[in-house]
């Protein structure tokens, strides 16, 4: 697969998993951290943060696997 395809699939997985995690824990978050539909609010930032953390985890795992395969 090309590098751009791999990046796209990793980003897609990060968005899907990050959003799933956010919506699983949303009811436990403070009211300000909950997203209101069709609004730009703090909840959207928190949701983005979840996706960003998941992307970081995916990229770290992929980097470690590629390093171990080259040795």
N, C-alpha and C positions, 0 to 999 in steps of 0.2 A: 504494500500500500504506500501511496505517496505520503510525504510528511504533512501536507495540508489536510489530507483525508484523516490521518491519525489525530491531528489537532482538532478537527471538527468533531470527530467521534468522542474524543476526550471531553471537549467542552459540552457537547450534548449530554453526555453521561453526568457531568458535573451539575448541569442545570436540572436534569430530571431527579437525580439523587438529592441534591441540595434543596430543591423545592419540596420533595417528599419529606425530608427530615424537618424542614421548617414547619410544614403543615401538621406534622405529627406532634411537635412540641409547642405549637402556637398557643394552644389553650393554657399552657403553663407560663407563658411570657407575660410581662406587665402589659397593661392596656396600650400604652404608647408604642410598644414593639409589635403589636398585632396589625396586620395589613388590612386596610379597608378597601374593598373592591373599587376599581376605577378611580383611585386617588394616588397621588404621590405623597408618601408619608414615611415615617420612621420605620414602619413595618417592612416597607419595600427595601430599605437599606439593610435591615437585619436579614431579610430573605437573600439579598445579593451577597451578604457576608457569608451565609451558609454555603451558597454556590461557590464562592471564591475559595473557601476552606476545602471543600470537596475537590475542586480542581487542583489545588495544591497537593492534596493527598494523592490524587490520581497521577499527577506529573512526577511526584517523588517516587511512587511505586514503579512507574514506567522507566524512570531513569535508573533506578537500582536494578531492575530486570535487564535493561540493556547493558549495563556495566558488567553484571555477572555473566551474561552471555558472551561477552567479548574476551573474557579472561581465559 
